[in-house]
Amino acid sequence: MSKINIQGLHHAAYRCHDSEQTRAFYEDFLELPLVEAFPIGATATGREARVLHTFYQMQDGSCVAFFEAPDQDFEFKEQHDFDLHLALAVEYATLERMLVKARAENREVRGPSDHGFIHSIYFRDPNGYVVELAAPAPGKGKGGGFDSEKAHAQLQRWQTSVHS
């Protein structure tokens, strides 16, 4: 069996209410440039569609993308952090700057939270999604100081306590 070599994230895509409100949050506030936008008039199977697909690029070239599909039902709800959230990597100085920026703009912001290996702040985008900015904790470095052996042991303890 050959091993899959996933190189990284190209994009993660979500639905949005309004492409312009979404652009204002991701481009104007989070400072991710809008790098692509295209309408979709038909699906790959030939079904008619009225959709706009937009892409906001991060420093590593990967993107956060959105679909606005006004003619298709979709239940937007405010997400709880434990249900769904998007965590974006930043340097600690950026985390601090964005916290100040959010407060100056009277935006809802939570944190900073110390998770041991990262420090995080949280926002809610115009669609109800939670967006986390995560910076390596001091002394942890870019990789976050992950410990796979410790993670496997913790997972096993969880499985035993919750699923036995």
C-alpha positions in Angstrom: 0.0 0.0 0.0 1.5 3.3 -1.0 1.5 6.3 1.3 -0.5 9.4 0.3 1.6 12.5 0.2 -0.8 15.3 0.9 1.2 18.5 0.4 -1.0 20.9 2.3 -4.3 22.7 2.2 -5.3 24.3 -1.2 -8.6 25.7 0.1 -11.4 25.1 2.6 -14.8 26.1 1.3 -17.9 27.2 3.2 -21.3 28.7 2.3 -21.9 32.4 2.8 -25.0 34.6 3.0 -23.6 37.6 1.1 -20.3 37.6 -0.8 -19.6 41.3 -0.2 -20.2 41.1 3.6 -17.9 38.0 3.6 -15.3 40.0 1.6 -15.4 42.9 4.0 -14.6 40.5 6.9 -11.9 38.4 5.3 -10.2 41.0 3.2 -10.8 44.3 5.0 -10.6 43.0 8.6 -8.5 39.8 8.5 -6.4 41.2 5.6 -6.6 38.1 3.4 -6.7 39.3 -0.3 -9.5 38.3 -2.5 -7.6 36.5 -5.3 -10.3 34.7 -7.3 -14.0 35.0 -7.9 -16.0 33.2 -10.5 -19.7 32.5 -11.1 -20.9 28.9 -11.6 -23.8 28.7 -14.0 -24.0 24.9 -14.1 -22.7 22.0 -12.0 -20.4 19.3 -13.4 -23.5 17.2 -14.0 -25.1 19.9 -16.0 -27.6 21.1 -13.4 -28.3 24.8 -13.6 -26.8 26.8 -10.7 -26.5 30.5 -9.7 -23.4 30.5 -7.5 -20.4 32.8 -6.8 -17.2 31.1 -5.6 -14.7 33.4 -3.9 -11.2 32.8 -2.6 -9.1 34.6 0.0 -5.4 33.8 0.1 -3.1 33.2 3.0 0.6 33.8 3.1 1.4 30.1 2.2 -0.8 30.2 -0.9 -3.7 28.3 0.5 -7.1 29.8 0.6 -10.4 30.1 2.5 -13.2 30.0 -0.1 -16.9 30.7 0.0 -19.9 29.8 -2.1 -22.9 32.2 -2.3 -25.8 30.3 -3.6 -28.9 32.5 -3.1 -31.3 30.0 -4.7 -30.3 27.0 -2.6 -31.5 26.4 0.9 -28.8 26.3 3.6 -29.3 26.7 7.3 -26.9 29.2 8.6 -26.4 29.1 12.4 -23.9 30.5 14.8 -21.4 27.8 15.3 -20.1 26.8 18.7 -16.3 26.5 18.9 -16.6 22.8 19.5 -18.9 22.3 16.5 -17.0 24.0 13.8 -14.3 26.7 13.6 -11.5 27.8 11.2 -8.1 28.3 12.9 -5.6 30.4 11.0 -1.9 30.5 11.9 -0.4 33.9 12.8 2.7 35.2 14.5 2.2 36.4 18.1 2.7 40.0 17.1 -0.2 39.7 14.6 -2.4 38.1 17.2 -1.8 41.1 19.5 -2.4 43.6 16.7 -5.6 41.9 15.6 -6.9 41.9 19.2 -6.3 45.6 19.4 -7.9 46.2 15.9 -11.0 44.1 16.8 -11.5 46.0 20.0 -11.0 49.4 18.2 -13.7 48.4 15.7 -16.0 47.1 18.5 -16.0 43.6 17.0 -17.0 40.6 19.1 -13.6 39.0 20.1 -12.9 36.4 22.7 -9.5 35.6 24.2 -6.7 35.5 24.3 -6.8 31.8 25.3 -3.7 29.9 26.4 -3.9 26.3 25.1 -0.4 25.5 26.1 1.1 25.1 22.6 -0.8 28.0 21.1 -2.5 31.2 22.2 -5.7 32.1 20.4 -8.3 34.8 19.8 -11.7 34.2 18.3 -14.1 36.1 16.1 -17.4 35.4 14.4 -17.7 36.1 10.7 -20.8 37.5 9.1 -22.0 33.9 8.3 -21.8 32.8 12.0 -18.6 30.8 11.6 -16.0 31.0 14.4 -12.6 32.1 13.1 -9.6 31.6 15.4 -6.3 33.3 15.0 -3.7 31.0 16.6 -0.1 31.9 17.4 2.6 29.5 18.7 3.0 29.9 22.5 6.3 31.4 23.6 9.1 28.9 23.2 7.0 26.4 21.2 8.1 27.5 17.7 6.2 27.2 14.4 5.5 23.5 14.7 3.7 24.1 18.0 5.7 21.5 19.9 3.4 18.7 18.9 4.0 15.3 20.5 2.4 12.4 18.6 3.1 9.8 21.2 1.5 11.9 23.9 -1.5 12.6 21.6 -2.0 8.8 21.0 -1.9 8.1 24.7 -4.4 10.9 25.4 -6.8 9.6 22.7 -6.6 6.0 24.2 -7.4 7.4 27.7 -10.3 9.3 26.3 -11.6 6.2 24.4 -11.4 4.1 27.5 -13.1 6.6 29.8 -15.9 7.6 27.4 -16.6 4.6 25.2 -16.2 1.7 27.6 
